[in-house]
């Protein structure tokens, strides 16, 4: 059986090579590639995806899966076996020509989205989005679903998650957020944004680089670049890259965005090397992945303790805040104001942006809305939940890149990430009551070590529900995040 396990690992390693090639091409498309290269690059991505599909669906994989005795494997190899078997069963349901077609459609769709966003015109993107939606509906038909059709897409990013489970979590979350938001609205007299000013991009970059280095980002195994939409990508062992987007009038998107992506990258840089050749060099789920980025961005990066340590440095970088006292800055960095743009949303209202997208995606895949009505549905929900209406498509339905590459089912991960992060925070403070004091002194080592030991090193060995239970001793709850929000914002707004 050892020989069979070794042969299976070799196949998984080859698939990993092709996936790394695809990631490199994707990164290059978003950071460096000239426009004329897009069609050819899309074909290359299609080719790589097809080769992975061929390997995954080969007779060799089936034979090896049949030969290996699951009960005799260790914990990591059992996880490898479960993942490859699940992917094999899924892949064999999708015709090879469809894999290539999907890769080409999604690549061209991403380029169309960038053009549409730049020109603020949903009509440019709409025909491409329609193809992507039809592609994902076809995918659901191939894979099959036992409950809600949208469950198939949720499971891609959050293993075991269903509409039934999510509806209950999100209902509690929405009610908790709306109750606190209403209290804040009644309490405040003036809520002007005082951080809008002049923040040179080079200085934003310098400060962001300093912070993420302090947090533990390994620049020998990664880099920071600029793209239309910030993201983190793992190109293979020792190469984790992050991108950000700068706004000369507001330092928050880049600074907090870099801290957010740093959280993702620290997770990726913390995988055990052995997981790369076993198909386990990934997060337990996108929700767990988002818990790491949101833990760093919000729980650390927007904490009073964090800015007590960094605020003097920030003032040295930017003239526009030299005369702003600390308490005012802290309130401004945590200013609550319902807004249009998800990635710029405050910590409290952010999850409402996610719930809007979740409800729209459910409607799409349960045939409750047509593509011609998507924009109106988007705008109406923003008015209902947040009291704002987009002036143009780029600050509305075109603001995110996720739908352009078919990542339906991904958005709920962002809200789940907040729930996981708060539950992990509760456990870290229980294990280390000095956590906040350490942050105030610029010491992030013990936090990173705790996350490495409890979350990062495991990669995708455990399911998200197994991982959160192993770490905290209970299933995921919304209560810890709601308690965290109430405690923090009650103090900020003197509720």
N, C-alpha and C positions, 0 to 999 in steps of 0.2 A: 504493500500500500504506500510505503514511503516514496517509491518510484512514481506512482500515480500522482501523489501530492506534489512532487517536484515538477512533474510535467505540467500540471495545472498552473503552478506558479509561473512557469516559463511563458505560458499563453497569456496569463494576466499581465506579466511584465511587458510583453509585446503590445498589448492593448494600451497599457500605460504610456508607452513610447508614442503611439499614435495620438493619444489624448494630449500629451505634452506638446506635440507638434501643432495640434489644433489650437491649443491655448496660446502658443507663441504667435501663430498667425492672427488669432483674434486680438491679442494685445497690440500687435503691429498695426492692424486695421484701425484701431481706435486711437493710436498714438502717433504713428509715423507714416502709414501707407498713403501714396498718392491716389487720387480718385480714380484714375484710369486703371489701377490695378484691381479694383473691386471685383469685377466679373471673374477674372482668372483666380483671384484669391478665394472667391466663393466656390469655384469648382474644386480647388485644392482641399478646402474644408469638407466639401461633399465627398471627395475621394477618401480622405482620412476617416470620415465617419463610416463610409461603406466598408473600409478595411477592418475597422473595429467590429462592425456588425458581422462580417464574414468569420472573424476569429471567434466571436461570442457564440455564433450559431453553428459552429463546425461540429462534425461528428465526433471529433476528438474530445471536445468539452463534454458532450453527453456521455461518452464512454468513460471518461475519467470520473465524472460525477457518480456514475453507476458503480465504479470500482471502489471508490473511497468509502470507508466506513466512518460515518459522521461521529458516532459515539466514541471512537478511539482517538479523536483529534483533541488538541489542546484548545484553550479558550480562543486564542487569536485565529488559529486555523479553522475552528468551527465558524467563526464570524466570516472568514474568507469564503468558506464553503456556502454558507447561507446567502451571502451577497451575490456570489457568482451564479448560484442556482436560480435565485430570483431573477437576476438579469438575463440569464439564459432563457428561462421560461417566457420572459417578457419579449426578448429579442426574436425568438423563433415565431412569434405571432405577427411580426411586422415584415412584409416583403422587402427584400434587399433594395429594389429600385425606389421604394418609398423613403428609405433612410437617406439616400443621395438626394432625392427630391426635397425632403424636409430641410436638409442642410443648406441647399441652394436658396430655397424660399426664405428661410430665416436670415441668411446672410444679406440678401438683397433688401429684405424688409428693414433691417437695421440701418442700412444706408439711406433708405427712403425716409425712415423716421428722423434721422439727423437733418435731412433737407427740409422736411415738413416742420420740424421744430424751429429751425433757423428762420423759415419763412412764415411761421405762425399759421400754418394752413393744414388742417386735418385732412382735407380732400386729397392732398398729395399722398398721405400715408394710408388712407382708408382702403384702397384696393389691395394693398399689401397686407394690411391687417386682416382683411377678409380671408385672404389665402391662408394666413397663419392660423386663424380661428378654425377654418375648415380642416386644416391639417391636424389640429389638436382634437377636433371632434372625431376625425377619422382614426386618430391614435387611440382614443377612448374606445371606439368600436373594436379595434384590433385587440386591445388589452383586456377589455371587458370591465364591468363594474357590478358589484353586488348590492350597492345601495344607491346613493345619490351619484349621478354621473360625475359630479365635481370631485367626489372622493378619490377617483383615480388620479387626478392631477394633484390633489393635496398630498397623497401618499408618495409622490415623486420627491417632495421636499421635506415632508414630516411623516416619517414612517408610522403607520397606525392611526394617523389623525383622520377624522371623519367630520362631515358637516354637522352631524348630531352633537359631537363633542365640542366642536368649535363654536357652534351657536350658543351653547350654554356658557362657555368661557367668555365669549365676546359680549353676551348680554350683561353679565355681571360687570365686565370691564367697562362697557359703555355707560351703564347706569352710575358706576362709581366716578367715572371721569366727568360726566355731565353734572352730577351733584356738586362736585368740587368746583367745576368751572362756573356754575351759577353763583356759588358763594363768592368767588373771586370777582365776578362781574359786579355784584352788588356792593362789594367792599371798597373798590378802587374809585378814585376821583379822576385821576389822570394817568394815562398809560402811553405816553409818547415814547417812541423808540429813539433813544439817545445815543445809540451806537452806530448809527448811519453817519459816515464821514469819509475820510480819505485814507486808505490803507494800501500803500504801494505793494504790488504783487510780490516783488522780490523779498521784501521784509516779511510778508506773510509766509512765504516759503521758508525763509531762514528760521523764523520762530517755530513753525510747524515741524521742521526737521529736528530742531533742538528738543521739542517736547516728545516726539515719538521715539527719539533715541533714548531719552531719560526713561520712558515707559518700558523700554526693553527691546525695541525693534532692532533686529540684526541687519545692518547695512551690508555686511559681507554676504548675506543671503537674501538680499532684496533691494528694492529701489523705489523712489517716488517719482511719478510723472504726472502730466496733465492730460485730461480727457474731457469730453463733453459731459459724461456722467461718471462720478466717482465709483470705483470698484476695486476689489482685491482679486488677484488671480495667482494660482499656484502653477508654475510651469514645470515643476518637478522638484526633486529633493534639492534643497539649497538655493531655490530661486522663487521667492514669493514677492510679487510686485503689487504696489498700490498706486492708484491714480487719484487725483483730486481736481476740483474746479474752483477757480478764484473769482472773487467779486471785489473790485477795487473800492466799492462803497461800503462793504460790510465784511468784517474779518471772520465772522462766525462760521459761514459755510465752509471755508477752507480749514480754519483751525480746528473746529469741532469735527469737520468731515475727515481730516487726517487722523484725529484721535480715534474716530469711529473705524476707519479702515485699518488703523494700526491694531485695533482689537481683533479684527478678522485675521490680520497677518500674524499676530502673535500666536493665535490658535494654529494656523497652518505651519508656522515655524516650530511649533511644539510637538508635532507628530513624531512618534518613534520612526527611525529610518526603516526598520523592518516592515512597517505597514505599507510602504510604497510598492513593494513587489507582491502585495497580497490584495490589492484593490481596496485597501482600508485607509488610505491617506486622504481622508476627507472628514468633514464634520459628522457627528452623529446624526444631524439633520440641519436644515437651514435655520430652524428655530434656535437650536443650540449654537449655531454659528453666529446668528444675530445676537444671542445673549452675550457673546464675548465682545462684539463691537459696541453694543449698547451699554454694557457694563462699563467699558472704558469711556465712551462718549458722555454718558449721562451720570452714572453713579460716581465715577471718578472725575471726569472732565468738566462737569457742571456743579461740582460740589463746592461748598464754601472753603473746605480745607485745601482743595487743589488750587484755588485762586489766591488763597492767602500765601501760598508758596510762589506762584508764578506772576502775580499781578504787577509787582515792581518791574520785572523783566519785560512784561508786555508794554508797560508805559514807556520804557526806554526805547522800544521799537517804534511806537506810534505816537506822534504829536497830538492827535485828536482826542486822546484819553488821558493826557498828562495831568489835567486838572480835575478829573473825575475821581471822587473818593471811592474807597473800596466797597462800602455798603451799597452805594448806588450802582456801581459796576456789577456787583453780584446779583442785584435785583434785575438789572438789565440783561445779563447773560441768561437769566432764568425767567425772563419776561414772558407772561402768558398773553397771547393774542391770536385768536383763530385766524388762520391765513390760508392762502391758496396752494402754496408749494410744499409738498410732503417733506423733502429733504431739508427745508428751512423751518419746518414746524417746531414749535416749542415742545418740550418734553411731555407736558400734560395733554395737549390736543393731538399729538402725533398719531396715537392709536385710532383716532376718529378717521384720519386719512386712510388708514389701513382697512378699517371696517367698511368704508365706502367702496373701496376697490374689491374687497371680499364679496360684498353684496352684488356688485356689478358682474363679477366673474361667475358667481353662482347663476345669475340670471342668463348670462351668455350661454353657458353649457347645459342649462335646463330649458333652453329654447323660450325664454321669457322676454327677450329683447332682441331686436334686429340691429344690424350694424348701423343703419341709417339713424337709429334713435339713441345710439350710445352716447354721443356728445350731449344731447339733451338730458339723458339720465344722469350723466356725470355732473352737469351743472346744477340740476335740481337737488341732487344729494348734497352737494357742497353748500347750497343755500340752506337746506334743511338742517344739516348737522353742524355746520360751522358759521352760517350766516354770511357767507361770501360768495360772489359770482365771478368767474373768470372774465377778464376783458378781452382775452384772445386765447387761441388754442394752445399756445406754448406754456401758458400758466394754468391750463386746464388739462384736457385729455391727452395732450402730447408731452406732458412734463416728465414721464418715466420711460425708460428704454425697455422695460421688462416684457411688454406685450410684443415688441418688435421681434424678439427672438423666441417667442412662444413660451415664456416662463409664467404661464398661468398656473396658479396654485402657490406661487412663491410669496406673494404679498403677505398672507397671514403669518408667515415666519417672522416678519418684523415685529408684530404685536406679541407673538409668542415669545420672541427674544426678550422683550421687556419683562414678561412674566417669569421666564427662567432666570434672568439676571437678578431680579429682586429676590427670588427664592435663594439663589446662590449667595447674594449679599447677606441675607439673614443668617445663612450657615457660616459664612466667613467671619462675620462679627462674633458669632457664637464661639468659633474656634480661636479667633484672635481679636479680643476686645479692643486692642490698640490700633486697629486698622485705620480709623479716621485720623488718629494722631500721626501715624506713619505717613499718610498722604500729605498732611500739613507740613511735614518735614522733608517732603520730596523723596521719600523712600517708598519705592514701588516693588521692591524685590520680593518681599514676603507674599504680596498679593499675587504676583506672577508665579511664584513657586507653588502657591496653593492651587492656582488654576492649572498649572502644568501637571501637578500630581493628581488632581481630581477630574480634570476635564480634557486638557490638551493631549496628553500622551496616549489617550485611548483611541483617538481618531474615530473611526466608524465601527469600532469593535462592538459597542452596545447600541441598542435602539435608544431614542431620546427618552422614552418613559423609563427604561431600565437605568439609564444614566442618572436622571434626576432622582429616582428612588434610591440608587446606590449612594448618591452624594448627600441628599437631604432627608432620606428616610420616609418620603411621602410622594404622592403623585403631584403633578403640576396644579397649582392653584392661582387664581387671580388675586386673592386677598393680600399677599405680600406686596405686590406692586401697588395696589390701591392704598394700603397702609403707608407705604413709603412716600407716595405722592401726597397724601393728606398731611403727614408729618412735615415734609419739606415745605410745601406751599402754604400751609397754615402759618408757618414761621415767617416766610417771606412776605406774605400779605396780611399778617397780623389778624388772622381769622379767629 
